[in-house]
Amino acid sequence: MKKKLVLIVGLCMTLATHAQENEKLYFTAEQMPDMMVFMPGPPDSTSTAFAYDVSRYYWGKEMRKDSVRAAEATRDAVYGLATILTEFREAFGMEITKEGTPEIYKVLDMGTETCGKVCSLPKKKYMRRRPFMVFNEGTLYPEDEPSLRKNGSFPSGHTTLGWSAALLMMEINPDRANEILARGYRYGENRVVVGAHWQSDTDAARIATSAAYAKLHTSEAFLLQMRKAREEFKRLSLQSAK
């Protein structure tokens, strides 16, 4: 009887945890487009595509000699929305905070989290080794290396976060589209600079993220939240212009 009770309690806790997680999502990983179906996996190590990956790895190492770019790439390596909000602030043209811009923050939080699910299944399936592992060299952000060794390289989760954030921000503030997209693109490239990803990891992530972003627009909840975010942005922009 006690064992059954423990199992029931455990099951209820698991279901509650999943419910809480899904409250932050517009779609689950299973509901997102399956990149393992609509696009190829990582390039074979004997292919010309992989030769390009290797050349870009050395490009990234050269970029580390630029102290400004190296510093930016290292900051971008700290995964999370907090980094995005800090690093994209200039491109977006407005500070985004949970307290000051709650509607914008919510759509970014839920939108990027949902788009990130497009990476979950392929990362587990392919379990591609990262460049710093293949070359047995360090990255610009060694703190992440132990966890990255256990996490597949293809596609790049960081790139998915940065590119989805850029697409969301562009929709909220289309007048700054060029600046926002440029920062979003560079955010993904910085994964190559750091040495944590191959170029094909970041390229695939942008394609998959764009598909995931299109899927977001089939969610009425997302569309409603995006309208709220755009209205909040317009109101705050008018206030700051006075």
C-alpha positions as CSV (number, residue, x, y, z in Angstrom):
1,M,0.0,0.0,0.0
2,K,2.8,2.4,1.0
3,K,4.7,1.6,-2.3
4,K,1.6,2.3,-4.4
5,L,1.1,5.6,-2.5
6,V,4.7,6.6,-3.1
7,L,4.3,5.8,-6.9
8,I,1.1,7.8,-7.1
9,V,2.7,10.8,-5.3
10,G,5.7,10.6,-7.6
11,L,3.6,10.5,-10.7
12,C,1.5,13.5,-9.5
13,M,4.7,15.5,-8.9
14,T,6.1,14.6,-12.3
15,L,2.8,15.6,-14.0
16,A,2.8,18.9,-12.0
17,T,6.4,19.6,-13.1
18,H,5.5,19.0,-16.7
19,A,2.5,21.3,-16.4
20,Q,4.5,24.1,-14.9
21,E,7.1,23.7,-17.7
22,N,4.4,23.8,-20.4
23,E,3.0,27.0,-19.0
24,K,6.1,28.7,-20.3
25,L,5.7,27.1,-23.8
26,Y,3.4,27.8,-26.7
27,F,4.2,24.4,-28.1
28,T,6.1,21.3,-26.8
29,A,9.1,19.8,-28.5
30,E,6.9,17.1,-30.0
31,Q,4.6,19.8,-31.5
32,M,7.4,21.8,-33.1
33,P,8.7,21.1,-36.7
34,D,11.0,18.1,-36.7
35,M,14.3,19.2,-38.2
36,M,15.4,15.6,-38.4
37,V,12.7,15.2,-41.1
38,F,12.9,18.5,-43.0
39,M,16.7,19.0,-43.2
40,P,19.8,16.9,-43.2
41,G,21.9,16.1,-40.1
42,P,25.5,17.2,-39.5
43,P,28.0,16.8,-42.3
44,D,30.1,13.7,-42.5
45,S,33.7,14.1,-41.4
46,T,34.9,13.1,-44.9
47,S,32.7,15.7,-46.7
48,T,33.6,19.1,-48.2
49,A,31.0,20.6,-45.8
50,F,33.0,19.4,-42.9
51,A,36.2,20.8,-44.4
52,Y,34.4,24.1,-44.4
53,D,33.6,23.6,-40.7
54,V,37.2,23.0,-40.0
55,S,38.3,26.2,-41.9
56,R,35.7,28.2,-39.9
57,Y,37.0,26.8,-36.7
58,Y,40.4,28.3,-37.6
59,W,38.6,31.5,-38.6
60,G,37.1,31.6,-35.1
61,K,40.5,31.2,-33.5
62,E,41.8,34.2,-35.6
63,M,38.9,36.3,-34.4
64,R,39.9,35.6,-30.8
65,K,42.9,37.9,-31.4
66,D,40.4,40.8,-31.7
67,S,40.0,41.6,-28.0
68,V,36.6,43.3,-28.6
69,R,35.1,40.4,-30.5
70,A,36.6,37.9,-28.1
71,A,35.1,39.7,-25.1
72,E,31.7,39.8,-26.8
73,A,31.8,36.1,-27.7
74,T,32.7,35.3,-24.1
75,R,29.8,37.3,-22.8
76,D,27.5,35.7,-25.3
77,A,28.6,32.3,-24.0
78,V,26.6,32.8,-20.8
79,Y,23.4,31.1,-21.9
80,G,20.1,32.7,-21.0
81,L,17.6,35.4,-21.6
82,A,19.4,37.7,-19.2
83,T,22.4,37.8,-21.5
84,I,20.2,38.4,-24.5
85,L,18.5,41.4,-22.9
86,T,21.8,43.0,-22.0
87,E,23.7,42.2,-25.2
88,F,20.8,43.1,-27.5
89,R,19.7,46.3,-25.7
90,E,21.6,48.7,-28.0
91,A,20.3,47.0,-31.2
92,F,16.7,46.9,-29.9
93,G,16.9,50.5,-28.7
94,M,15.2,50.0,-25.4
95,E,15.9,48.4,-22.1
96,I,13.8,45.2,-21.6
97,T,13.0,44.1,-18.0
98,K,10.4,41.9,-16.3
99,E,9.2,44.9,-14.3
100,G,9.5,47.7,-16.7
101,T,8.4,46.0,-19.9
102,P,6.4,43.0,-18.7
103,E,4.5,42.3,-22.0
104,I,7.7,42.4,-24.1
105,Y,9.6,40.3,-21.5
106,K,6.8,37.7,-21.5
107,V,6.7,37.2,-25.2
108,L,10.5,37.0,-25.4
109,D,10.7,34.6,-22.5
110,M,8.0,32.2,-23.8
111,G,8.9,32.7,-27.4
112,T,12.6,31.9,-27.1
113,E,11.9,29.0,-24.7
114,T,9.4,27.5,-27.2
115,C,11.7,27.9,-30.2
116,G,14.5,26.3,-28.2
117,K,12.5,23.0,-28.2
118,V,13.3,22.6,-31.9
119,C,16.9,21.6,-30.8
120,S,16.0,19.1,-28.1
121,L,15.4,15.9,-30.1
122,P,18.2,16.3,-32.7
123,K,20.8,17.2,-30.1
124,K,20.0,13.9,-28.4
125,K,19.9,11.9,-31.6
126,Y,23.1,13.1,-33.3
127,M,25.3,13.8,-30.2
128,R,27.8,15.5,-32.4
129,R,31.2,16.1,-30.9
130,R,32.1,19.8,-30.5
131,P,35.2,21.3,-32.2
132,F,37.1,21.9,-28.9
133,M,36.7,18.1,-28.3
134,V,37.8,17.1,-31.7
135,F,40.9,19.4,-31.6
136,N,41.5,18.8,-27.9
137,E,41.8,22.5,-27.3
138,G,40.2,24.9,-24.9
139,T,37.4,27.4,-25.6
140,L,37.1,31.0,-24.6
141,Y,34.6,30.0,-21.9
142,P,36.1,26.9,-20.1
143,E,33.4,27.0,-17.4
144,D,31.0,25.5,-19.9
145,E,33.3,22.8,-21.2
146,P,32.4,19.9,-18.8
147,S,28.6,20.3,-19.5
148,L,29.1,20.8,-23.3
149,R,31.0,17.5,-23.5
150,K,27.7,15.8,-22.5
151,N,25.6,17.8,-24.8
152,G,25.3,17.4,-28.6
153,S,26.8,20.1,-30.8
154,F,24.2,20.0,-33.6
155,P,22.2,22.2,-33.8
156,S,23.5,25.1,-31.7
157,G,21.1,25.9,-28.8
158,H,22.8,29.3,-28.3
159,T,22.2,30.2,-31.9
160,T,18.5,29.2,-31.6
161,L,18.2,31.4,-28.5
162,G,19.9,34.4,-30.2
163,W,18.1,34.1,-33.6
164,S,14.7,33.5,-32.0
165,A,15.2,36.6,-29.8
166,A,16.3,38.6,-32.8
167,L,13.2,37.6,-34.8
168,L,10.9,38.4,-31.8
169,M,12.6,41.8,-31.2
170,M,12.4,42.6,-34.9
171,E,8.7,42.0,-34.9
172,I,8.2,44.3,-31.9
173,N,10.5,47.0,-33.3
174,P,10.7,46.6,-37.1
175,D,12.4,50.0,-37.5
176,R,15.5,48.5,-35.9
177,A,15.4,45.3,-38.0
178,N,18.8,45.6,-39.5
179,E,20.6,46.3,-36.2
180,I,18.7,43.6,-34.4
181,L,19.3,40.9,-37.0
182,A,22.9,41.8,-37.3
183,R,23.4,41.3,-33.5
184,G,21.4,38.1,-33.7
185,Y,23.5,36.7,-36.5
186,R,26.7,37.7,-34.7
187,Y,25.5,36.0,-31.5
188,G,25.5,32.7,-33.4
189,E,28.8,33.3,-35.1
190,N,30.3,33.9,-31.6
191,R,29.7,30.3,-30.9
192,V,32.3,29.5,-33.6
193,V,34.6,32.2,-32.2
194,V,34.3,30.6,-28.7
195,G,35.1,27.2,-30.1
196,A,32.0,25.5,-28.8
197,H,30.3,24.9,-32.2
198,W,30.9,24.2,-35.8
199,Q,29.7,26.6,-38.4
200,S,27.2,24.0,-39.7
201,D,25.7,23.8,-36.1
202,T,24.9,27.5,-36.2
203,D,23.7,27.5,-39.8
204,A,21.3,24.6,-39.1
205,A,20.1,26.3,-36.0
206,R,19.0,29.5,-37.8
207,I,17.0,27.4,-40.4
208,A,15.4,25.3,-37.7
209,T,14.7,28.4,-35.6
210,S,13.0,30.2,-38.5
211,A,10.7,27.2,-39.0
212,A,10.0,27.2,-35.2
213,Y,9.3,30.9,-35.4
214,A,6.8,30.4,-38.2
215,K,5.1,27.7,-36.0
216,L,4.7,30.3,-33.2
217,H,2.5,32.3,-35.4
218,T,-0.1,29.5,-35.5
219,S,-0.6,30.0,-31.7
220,E,-3.4,32.3,-30.8
221,A,-1.8,32.8,-27.3
222,F,1.4,33.9,-29.0
223,L,-0.3,36.3,-31.4
224,L,-2.2,37.8,-28.5
225,Q,1.0,38.3,-26.4
226,M,2.8,39.7,-29.4
227,R,0.1,42.3,-29.9
228,K,0.4,43.3,-26.2
229,A,4.2,43.5,-26.6
230,R,3.9,45.7,-29.7
231,E,1.4,48.0,-28.0
232,E,3.6,48.3,-24.9
233,F,6.6,49.1,-27.1
234,K,4.7,51.8,-29.0
235,R,3.4,53.4,-25.7
236,L,6.8,53.5,-24.1
237,S,8.4,54.8,-27.3
238,L,5.9,57.7,-27.4
239,Q,6.5,58.4,-23.7
240,S,10.3,58.5,-24.2
241,A,9.9,60.8,-27.2
242,K,8.1,63.5,-25.2
